[in-house]
């Protein structure tokens, strides 16, 4: 599990605690990374090869076979 705090600053310091499943958090972060990198490719900021090298550390070998691009 991953514990997070959402803090809201202003005149009062309010915060809420959340608990998330670690695998779900990592999955969403990976999905976000793929989306951002696809936008970068679509707008010619990076090449497909650059994308693959950049995101490789985020995807262990056991997960790579499940990735559909």
Residue pairs with C-beta under 8 A, 6 or more apart in sequence:
1 19
1 20
1 21
1 22
2 19
2 20
2 21
2 22
2 25
3 17
3 18
3 19
4 17
4 18
4 19
4 20
5 15
5 16
5 17
5 18
6 15
6 16
6 18
7 13
7 14
7 15
8 14
8 15
29 58
30 58
30 59
33 55
33 58
34 55
34 67
34 69
37 46
37 51
37 54
37 55
38 51
40 46
40 51
41 47
41 48
41 51
46 54
59 67
